[in-house]
């Protein structure tokens, strides 16, 4: 039976080969999402081991964070932008899970993130999540959780108001767009805990700042922040 399953998989891979989501070359055994060459060339920030890095500085003077880091740089014209686009708009939730797993493997070796109690995704409004089919940040959390062996909490932080997309808004417009849209439910469970807040892309930090304020206004806890990509 196992042999038949393997044969069928081999047959479909032959007819419909899995392609690298960056360069479109055929993936070989053991490769997922992107080929080995593209994975080697990912423009990693490697700032998860660096305190006072550029991601942390985004939040200095705005919200207190224990640590902050992003997995790779999100530059205009970069071929890796397609990964985030497919994750958010093309139903490719597997990209979020796999990249979250890779990032989580890095974070699991960092002292700053070693005592995290809960991993919390930046929430979508239920209306937008229904349209998209899933919350891309939650999928990233799934991969992080597997690598770091930490539970994901999707119930405490919620998005109570529907807002327009942040794309093409400047920093002030982004802040006004999300300043009061997040709230918490039973936030006391987070008291004295270390929370890892997760989003897909960091630009101005307005959305994450609003999430932090919603949590900290209800309970006393420590917050760290990670995103897959960072627009430098």
N, C-alpha and C positions, 0 to 999 in steps of 0.2 A: 504493500500500500504506500509506504514512504517513497519507494522507488518511482511509483506512478506519479505521485505529487511532484517530485523533483523533475520528472520528465516533462510534465505539463508546464511547470514554471520555466524550465529551460526553453520549451517551445514558444511560450509567450514572450520571453525575453528576447528570443531570436527574431520574432515577428515585430514585437513592440519593445525595442530595447529601452532601458532606463537611461536617460540623458542627464548630464551635468546641468544643474540649474544656473550655472554661470556661463560656461563656454559651449554647452550643447554636445560635447563629445560623449560617447557611450561609456557608461560606468562599468567597471569590472567588479568581480567578486570582492566583497568587503567594503566597497565604496557606497556611501549614502549621501544623497542630496547633491554633493559636488565631487568632482574628481580629485585625486590626490594632488595634482599640480595646482589646481585652483585653491585647494585647502591650504597648501603651503604658502600661497601668495596672498591669503586674506590679510588686509591691512590691520592687523591686531593693534590695539592700543597698548596692551600689556601694562596698563596702569593699575590693575587690581592689587599689585604688590607695592604700590607707591602711595604713601600718605601725602595729602596736599596736592594731589594730581589735578589736572584740568577739569575733570568731571566734578570733583569735590568743590572746586572753586566756584562752579556755577551756582552753588547753594550757600556759599559763605555770606553771612549777613542776612540770609533769607529764612532758612530753617536749619536747626541743628541736626547734623547727620554724623553717625559714627564713621562711616566709610561710604565711598561711592566709586563706581567703575563702569566702564562700557567695554564690550567685547571687541568691536572693530570700528574703524572710522567710516563715516558715511559721507563721502565726498561727491560733489557734482561730477557727473560723467563716469563715475566708477562703475565697473561691470558688476560689482557686488550689490548695487542698489536693487537689482532685480530680485534678490532674495527677499527683501522686505516687501517689495511690491507684490510678489506672489503670495507671501504669507498673509498680507492684509486684504488683498483684493481678488485672489484667484483660488481661494479655497485650499491652499497648500499649508494646512496646519502642521503637517509633518516637518516642515522647515523650522517652525518655531520650536517644536519638541527636540529635534536633533541638535540645532544650534544651542538651545538651552542646556542640553546634556553636555556639549563640548565646553561651554562656558562654566557650567557647574563643576566640571572636573578640575578646572583651573581654580575656582573659588574655594573648593573643598580643601585646598592646600594653603589657603590664606588665613593667617591668624585673625585678621579683622572680621572675617565672616564666619569663623569657626563656631561661635556660640549663638548663631541665629536660631530663634525659636519657631517663627512662622514665616512663610514666603507668601506675600500678598500681591496679586496682580493689580495694576491700575484698571479699574472696572470700566466696562462700556455700559451705556444705558441699555436696558432690555430691548428697546425698539431697534437700536443699531445692532446689537448682538444677534437679534433674530434675523435681520437682513443679511448680516455677514455670515451667520451660521455658527460663529464661535468668537471668543475673545482672544485675539492673537497674543496678548500679554499672558493670559492664562496658559496657553500652550507652551510658551517659553518657560513658565513656572513648572510645568509638568516635567520638562527636561532637567531643570535646575533641581527639582525635588528628588528625582531619581539619582542624580549624581551626588547631591549633598546629604541625602537621607533626612530631609526636613519636610514637615507637612505644609501643604498649600491651604491657605484660608481664603475662600471666595465669598464668605458670608458677612464678614464684619464691615468691610469698606464697600460702599455701594455708590453708584452714580444716580442721584435722585432726579436730575434734570437733563433733558435732551438738549444738546448744543450743536451748533454747526461745526464742521471740520476746522481744525487749527491750521490747516495748510494755507499758505499765502498770507497769514496774519502776522503782524509784527509783534514784538514782545509785549507791548502794552495791550494790544487787542487780544492776544492769547490769554493774558492774565484776566482781563475782564470777562472773557468768554467762559472761563472755568472757575472763577474765584469762589463761587458759592454752590457748586453743583454736586459736591461730594458730601456724604454723611456716613455715620457709622451705626451699627446695630450691635448691642451687647459688647461695647468696646472694652468693658472691664476685664475681659479675658486677656487683653493685651498688656495689662498693667505690669510694669517691671520686666517686660519681655523685650527681646531684640527682634525687630521686624525687618525683613528684607522686602522692600517695595520694588516692584519690577514693571518696566515698560519696554516697548519695542525700540523707540528712537528718542534720544535726548536732543532737543534743539534749544529752546529758551529755558526749559525747566518749569514752565508755568503750570502744567498739568500735575507734575509730580509735587511741586510746592503746594498746590491746592489740596492734594491728597494728604500730604504730611500735616498740614494745618487742621484738616478735618479729624485726623487721628489724635493729634496732640491736644486738641481742644477738649477731647473727651477722656483722655487717660494719659498717664505718665509712662512713657516707654521710650526705648531707643530705636532709631530708624537708620537703616543703611539703604542705599539705592543702587540698583544695577539696571542697565539697559543693554540690549544687543548692540545697538549702533549709537554713535555719537557724531553729531554734525559739528565739526570743529571750525 
